[in-house]
Amino acid sequence: MKKDLTRQQHLDLYYYMRLNRAVEDTMVKLFRQNKIVGGLYSSLGQEAISVGTSYALQKKDWLAPMIRNIGALLVKGVKPRDIFMQHMAKFDSPTKGKDGTSHFGDLDDLHIVSPISMLGDLIPVMAGVAMAGRYLGQKIVAMTWIGDGGSSTGVFHEGLNFAAVQKAPFVLILENNLWAYSTPVRKQVPLENLADRAKAYGIDSYIVDGNDVAAVYSTAKEAVERARAGEGPILIEAKTFRRLGHAQHDPAEYVPKEMRAYWEARDPIALHEKFLMSEKLLDAKTKKEIEDKINTLLAAERDFAENSPMPPAELAETGVYCTGDECHKIRAKWERPISEVTPPKSSVAAVWTVPGFGSGKSSGGANAPIHFGDTQSTAGISAGEAKSSNGGKPAAKVAAKTPAKKTVKATAASASRKARR
C-alpha cells in the first residue's frame, strides 16, 4: 500500500470502492426482482482497478468504460440513479430507455464515451479522442480498459499500434483477471505478463497489483502524467481476479475452488480497509459514517429509479440516428490558435532515410545488415566489422573468399541496375 497519498485521497478511494460494490449489490437485487431488463455484469473483486485508474484523471480528461467499469463512472460523477435506470430501461435514463445495460456516455460535461460491445474497439476510438484533444490544444489524456481475453482481438493490436505511432496521450488499462469467460489466460496467451505486448509497439508498460487500490492509483497517476507530457501511450497490466462469472447466468463452475478462495482472501476493499485502520487513517466511527452515507444515497437513488416511468411507445422511432444539431450539438473546443495546425505552420517536409532501416541476425546466425545495390556492400566493410558480421570468423578467411575487384564492381553495377528498375 502507498503511504504518499493524503488521508482524503485514501478515504476517497475507499469510499468509491464501497460505493461501486454497493451499487452492484443493489442491481443484483433488482435483477432478481425482474426489474432489470438486460444483462448484468459484475466486477466483484476488481473494484480497485476501475476506481484507482479513473481517480488519476483530471476532470477535463476522457474515459471510455467497459461493462464492468461502474467504479470509473462513479468517480467521474455519474449518479447511481442513472446506472440503475439505464439497466431498467427507464424513461429518465441517459438513453431514455433505449438500452438495458451500460451503453451510455456524456460527451458534454463528464467526457465519457459510451462502451462498445465489440471488445477492443474502444482502443482506436480513444486513441482518436486523445489525438483530437492534442490537436485542439486541450492537454487531455484518454483512458479505456480491456480484459485479458480482449487483448487477443485484432483491434487491440491495431489500435495500440496506431496510438503508438501517433504518440497519442492515451492510457490503456489491461485487466488480467485470469479468465476470458471460461478460458484461462494460459490457454490463450503464451506470456507471463500481458504488459510485454507493449514492447512490440515501442511503448512503455507497467504491471501492478490490481487489488491494491493505492498502488493502482499511483501507477495510473504516473502513466497519465507521462502521457500528458507527450511521452505517448502507456499500457498498464493490473493483475486481479473476478470472483463472479461472466454475467448473472454464469455460475463460473469452471473456476477451481482453491483459486476462488485464494482471491477472496485478497478482497481489495478489505485489504485497503485493513491498511487504513493500521495507519489510523480510518476508525470505526468514520467507517460507520461512510456506510450510512452510501446506504442513504442508494436508497434515495433506487427509489428515484423505480419511480421513473417507462418510455412512451412513440419514443421508439426517435433518436435512432444522430441527425445533427437537433440531436445534440458538438463543437470543437479550440484551446490553441488554429493557425498552428494549418499551413504554412503545419507543413512538414517529407523525409526518408535508408541508414538505420534495420539489421538483425540472419538464419545462419550472422549479422544481416541491410544492403542495397547503390550502398556499400559487405565486401567494403572494415576487417573488424567483417569479423562481427561473419559470425566471428577471422577476417583473413573472409578476405580469402572475396572475389576480384572487377567481379565486385560488375556485381555492384548489376545490383544497382536492378534496384532502379
Secondary structure, 3 states (H helix, E strand, C coil): CCCCCCHHHHHHHHHHHHHHHHHHHHHHHHHHCCCCCCCCCCCCCCHHHHHHHHCCCCCCCEEECCCCCHHHHHHHCCCHHHHHHHHHCCCCCCCCCCCCCCCCCECCCCCECCCCCCCCCHHHHHHHHHHHHHHCCCCCCEEEEEECCHHHCHHHHHHHHHHHHCCCCEEEEEEECCEECCEEHHHCCCCCCHHHHHHHHCCEEEEEECCCHHHHHHHHHHHHHHHHCCCCCEEEEEECCCCCCCCCCCCCCCCCHHHHHHHHCCCHHHHHHHHHHHCCCCCHHHHHHHHHHHHHHHHHHHHHHHHCCCCCHHHHHCCCCCCCCCCCCCCCCCCCCHHHHCCCCCCCCCCCCCCCCCCCECCCCCECCCCCCCCCCHHHCCHHHHHHHCCCCCHHHHHHCCCCHHHHHHHHHHHHHHHHC
